[in-house]
Amino acid sequence: MWHYIKSAFLVRVDVPGLGPLPLNALLASAFAILGFVYPALWLLGLAFETVVIAGLAFNPRFQNYVQAQQLQVSSDGDQAKRQELINLLDPEAQNRRILIASKCDRVLGVLRSQQAEEYVIDSSRDALKSLRWVYLKLLVARHHLLAPADNDTEATLERKIAAIDHDLADQGEPDSLRQSKAATQAILKKRLANIRRREQTLEEIDSDLTRIEAQVDLILENATMQSKPQTISTDIELASDLLGAGVFGEDESAISALDRKYSTQKTPMREST
């Protein structure tokens, strides 16, 4: 509720010639300043702002507006993170991603032209969005495997792991710190394993990319051939392990954050034939 109260106090109102202004905040400031001349205005201003702010904060429509704004901010932030990942890719990878996105859009266009039911279009959009996200993750993982950072050598990672082993041997550290270091060490070990099996991992990623491209082609073909639009399935068992940490280098945190978003938005899907 405190968030709604704060939003009600700072809500902006379009004023002709001046643009959006936080009128409640400005009025509160005006009452506070004028109160030094007429102290009664302090009480009047407090009563006025209490009524106005409470009326907004407890209004369901205003609460829905605030929630919509929060979702928009969150969506903008997610899109910015995703764009940063896209910007890492070389021109060839960029073109592959654009081609997949174009085909996914064509699938949705076909469903709309067939006047598919809204739930079919929505579930298909979510399924394709999830598939495009997996495709992007594969491209980002491939980027990091092909162009590792200078400090991502096998020897350096081994030294870091050994240093954490030494730290963990100190029983005097707090449990929370030990757990954090142990988690960091687990990630470093996975990164070390990835470096040791880089060629195999790259082959697996290339195979997964090709498989997804074929899957999208199949989805598009099925969509154009079906007389009755159906929900689609994009569930693919990947050869590469993108669930394990350490594949994405310094972009690990951004990938994890976006993964949580996509996992909460995932829609149950039915396999197409």
N, C-alpha and C positions, 0 to 999 in steps of 0.2 A: 504493500500500500504506500510505503514511503516513496517509492519510485513514481507512482501516479501523482502524489502531492508535489514532488519536485518538478515533474513535467508540467503540472498545472500552473505552478508558479512561473516557470520559464517559457510557457507556451507563447508562440509568436503569432501575431495577428497582422494581416496585410493592411497597411495604412496608405491611402492614396498619396503618391508623391514621395513617400518615405520608404516604402517596402515593408517587409515583415519586421515587426518590432516586438520585444517581450513586454507587453503592456502591463502585466501584473507586476513584474519586477520594477518597471519604471514608476508605476503608481505607488508602490511600496516605498521606493526611494523618495518620491515627492512628499508623501505623508511624513516620512522620517525627517526630512529637511525642514518642512513647514512647521513641524511639531515644536521646533525650537522657538518659533515665534508664537504659535498658538498650541500649547501642550494638549489641548483637547483633541487635536487632529491625530495624535498618536492612537488614542482609543478608537476614534472613528476609523482610522486607517486599518487598525488591527481587526476591527469588527468587519469592515468591508472585505478585506482580503481573506479573512477566515470563511466568510459566506461564499465568496466567489471561488476560492481554491477548493474548498470542500465540495461545492456543487459540481466542479469539474472532475475532481479526483474520484468521486463516487459515481460518476455518470458512466454507465456501461458503454455508450458510444465513444466517449473520450478514452476509456480504457482500451477499447478495440483499436482506436487510432494510435495510441501509444505503442501497443503491441505490434501493430503493422509497421510503425516506424522502426522499432527494434529489429524486426525481421528484415526490413530493407537494409539497415545498417549492416546486419550480419551477412546478408546476401552479397552486399557490395564488398565486404571484407573477404569473403570466400572467393569472389570473382577476381579480386586483386591478387590473392595468393595463387590462384590457378593460373592467372596470366603470367606471374613471375616464373612459374614452372615452364609454361609454354615458351617463354623468352629464352630459356636455357637451350632449347633444341636447335640443331643445325638446320639449314634450309631443307634438306631431304626429309628429315623427321617432321618438320613443320608441314611440308606438303602432304605427307602421309596422314598426319592428323587432320588436316583440312579435308582431305578426300573422304576419310571415315565420317567426319561430321556432316559433309555434304550428303552422303548416302543415307545417314540416319535421318536427316531432314527430309529427304525424298520419301523415305518410308512413312513418315508422319503425313507428308503431303498426299501420298496414295490413300492412306486411311481416311483422311478428310474428304478426298474426292469420292470415296466410296460411301460417304456419309456414315462412318462408323459411329457407334455409340460413344458418348463422352468418356465413360469409364475405360473403354478400350483404348482410346487415344491417350488418356492420362496415364494408364498403366504402361502402355508402350513407350510413352515419352520417358517415364521414370526408368524403365528397363534399358532403353538406349542410352540414357544419360549415365547410368551405372556402367554400361559397357564402354562408353567413351572415356570414362574416368579410369577404368582399368587399362585401357589402351594408352592413355597419357602416362600413367604410372610406369608402364613398361618402357615407354620412350625415355622417361626421365632416368629410370634405372640403367638403361642402355647408355645414356649420356654419361652417367657417372662411372660406369665400368670402362668406357672407352677413353674418358678424359679424367682420370683420378687426380685429386689434389696432390701437391708435392709431399704433404705430410701423411698421405695415405699409403705409405710403403709398408711392406711386410715387416721390415725390421723395426720401423717406428711403432707400429701397432704392438709388436711383441714387447717392446720396452714399456709402453703404456700399461699393458696387461700385467707385466711383472711388477711395475711400480704400485699398481692397485693391490696386487697380491701382498706386497710388503706392508701396505697400509692396513689391509684387512687382518694381518697378523697381530696388529696392535689392538688388544682387547679393551683398551681404555677409551676408545672412541664411542660416542653415543650411537645407539642402535639405528636411529634415523639416518645418520651419516653413513654408517656401514651399509645399510640397505641401498642408499643412493649410489654409493661406490660400486656395490655388487651389481646393480642394474647397469651402470655405465660399463663395467667390465664385460657383462654379458653381451652388450651391443658391440664392444670392441672385438670380442671373440668371433661374433658373427661376421663383422667386417673383415676380419683376418681370414676367415673361412672363404668369404666371397672372393677376396684377392687371390687366394690359393687356387680357387676353381673358377677364375674369371672366364676363361675360354668356354668352359662348359656352360656357365651361367649365361653368357652372351648367346650361345647356340639355343639355349632353352627360351630366352627372351625373344629371339628372332622367330623361333617356331611359334610362340604364343601370339606374336604380332600377326604372323601370316594366318594363323587359325582364326583370330578375331576378324581379320579382313574377309576371310572366306565366310564366316558366320554372318557378317553384315550383308554380304552379297546374297546369301541364302535367304535372309530375312526379307530383303528387298524383292527378290524373285517371288517368294511366297506371297508377299503382300500384293503384288501385281496380279498373281494368278488366282487368288482366293476370291470366290464369289461373295462370301460372307466374312467380313473382317473379324479377326480373332486377336486376343492378346498374344503377345510374343514372349519367348523365353530367351534370355541372354546369359543363362548360367553356363559357364565354361570352366572346366577343371584345368588350371594352368600347369604347365610343366615347370615353370620357374616359381620360386618361393618368394612372393612379394609380401607375405604376411610376416616374415622374419625381419627384424630390424637390421639396419646397416647397409641395405641395398641402395639407399638414396643419399648417402653422404650427408652434407650439411642441410639438405632439404628434408631430412627425416621428420622434423617437428611439423613442418607445413603439410607433408603428406599425411601424417597421423591425424592432424586436426581436420583436414578435409575428409579423410576416411570416416571419421566419426559422424560428420555431417551426412555423408552419402549412406552410411549404414542405417541412420535413423529415418532417412527418406525412402528407403528401399520398399518397393511394393511387391507383394506376392505375385509370382508370375506363373503362367501356365505354358507348357512347352507347345510350340507349334509344330505342325507336321508338313 
